[in-house]
Amino acid sequence: MLDRDEAPDRDWYGADLSGEAFDALAFLETDLTDARATAASFTDCLFRGVRFNASAWTGSAFTNCTFVRCRFFSSTFTGCKLVGSRFERCAFDHLTVDGGDWSFTGLAAADLRTARLSGVRMRESDLTKVRGKGMTLSHCDLDAALLTGADLSAADLRGSLMTTLDPRETDLRGAQVTVDQALAIATALGVQITG
């Protein structure tokens, strides 16, 4: 357990933050590499230059937080809540997200090519101009998400709900989709399906 008097910008390499709660704090250049947490809570926090590399978060919440120039190399989020959080110039190499609620998140222009997101609620998230070629974005709820200019070519989109997707504004070349998704995409393009 961490001492409550410790400054948030210290080296927390390998720390266990389970059950900890942080409100409106600035984490500057903090090293959270290999950190672990179950049911940790961060509200209205700023993370600038923070290293989340190889960290594992379970059932934790980062609500209305801002991430600037953070690194998420090989980090894992399982059943986490990131509602209303915003990411700016972050690195997501080999990020894994399994379940949880990432609605209203700002991920515009993020490089998610090696990221794997599965079963994530991402309603009304900003994915404008996301670089997601070859990424996994399966069984996600992307209802009303902004996908204009996103590159999802060769991505695994199977089972994801994308009711507002405009295939004329999103690159879907070579993407993996289900038959139902393919029909919805064709309908959005004005194709008449008969027989």
N, C-alpha and C positions, 0 to 999 in steps of 0.2 A: 504494500500500500504506500502511495506517495505522501510525503509530508505536504500538508496544505499550504505551508509557507513558502514552498519552492516556487521560484519564478517560472512562468510558462515557457521561457526561451532557453531553458537549460537542456542538456543532453539527456534525452529519455530513451536512449538506445535499449531495446529489449524490455522496456518497462511494461508492467501489467497495470492497465488503467481501468480494469473491470469495476463497474459501479461508481466510477468517478463522475462528477458533474462540474462543468465549466460554463460560465455565463459571461458573454461580452468581454472575452480576453483576446489579446493579440499574441499569437505564437509566431515568433520571428526567428527564422533560420533554425528552428528546432529539429533535432534528429530523433524521429520516431521509428527509425529502422528496426525491424523485428519486434515492434511493440505488439501487444496483445490486449484485447478488451472485449468483455461481454457486458452489455447493458451500460456502456459509458454514454454520457450525454454532453454535447457541445451546442450551445445556443448563442446565435449572433456573434460567433467568434471569427477572428481574422487569422488565416494561416498564410504567412508570406515566406516563401523559400523553405518550406518544411519538407523534410524527407520522410515519406510514408513507406519507403521501400520494404518489401517482404513483410509488411505488417498485416495483422489479421483482426478484423472487426466483426463481431457477431451481435446482432440485436441491439446495435448502438445507434445513436441519433446525432446527426450534424444538421441542425435546423437553422435555416437562414444564415448559413456561414459563407464566408468568402475565401476562396483558395487562389492565391496568386503565385505563379512560378513554383508550384509544388511538384514533387516527383512521387509517382505511385507505382514504381517498377515492381511488378509481381506482387502487388498488394491484393488482399481479398476482403470483400465486404459481403457478409451473409445476413440476409434479413435486416438490413440497416435502413434507416430513414434519413434521407438527405433533402427533404422537401424545402424548396426555396433557396437552395444553395447555388453559388455561382463560381465557375472555374475560369480563370484567365491565365493563358500561357502555361498550362500545366502539362506534364508528361505522363502518359498513361500506358507505358509499355507493359504488356502482359497483365494488365489489370483484370481481375475476375470479380464479377458482381453476380450474386445468386439470390434472387428474390429481393424483397424490400420495396420501399417507396421513394422514388427519385422524381416525383412530380414537381413541376415548376422549376426545375434546375436549369441553369444556364451553362450550356456546353458548346456554344457557338464556336465554330472553326477548330474544335478540339481534334487532335490526332488520335483516333481510336482504332487504328488499323489492326493492332494486335490484341485489342480488348475483347473480353468475352462477357456479355451481359445476357442473363437468362432469367425469365420469370420476373422481370422488374417492372413495377408500375412507373411509367414515365409520362403521365398525362400532362399536356401543355408544357412540356420541356422544350427548351430552345436548342435544337440541333442544326440550326442554320449553318450551311457550309462545313459541316462535320466531314473530316477525312476518315471514312470508315471502310475503305476498300479491303475486303477480305475479313472484316470483323464478324463476330457472332453477336446477333441481336435477336435472339429467338424467344418466342413465347412472352414477349414484352407487350405491355399496354401503352401504345403510343398515340392514344386518342387525343386529337387536337394538338399534337406535337408539331413544332415548326421544323420542316425538313427541306426548305427551299435551298437549292444549291448544294445539298449534301451529296457526297460520293459514297454510295452504298453498293458499288459494283463488286461482284463476287462475294458479297456478304451473305451470311446465313440468317435469313429473316423468317424462317419457318415458324408459323404459329403466332407471329406478332400481329397485334391489332393496329392497323394503320389506316383508319377511316378517312383521314384528311390528306393522305399522301397524294400528291399530284405527280404522276410518273413523267410529266413533261418538264418538271423542275427539279427532279432528283435522279441521279445516275444510278440505274438499277441493272446495268448490263452484267450478265452472268450471275446475278444474285439467285440464291436458292429460296424458293417460295413454295407454298402448298398449292394445290389445284384451286382451292377457294380464293387464295390471295391472287393467283394469276387471273382468275375471272374478274375479281374486283379491279385489278390494274387495267385489264383490257376494257372494262366498262368505263373506267375513268378516261381512257383514251378515245372513247366514243365508238369502240368496236361493237358491232352487233353479232352476238353469239347465237347461232341457230342449230337445230338438230340435236 
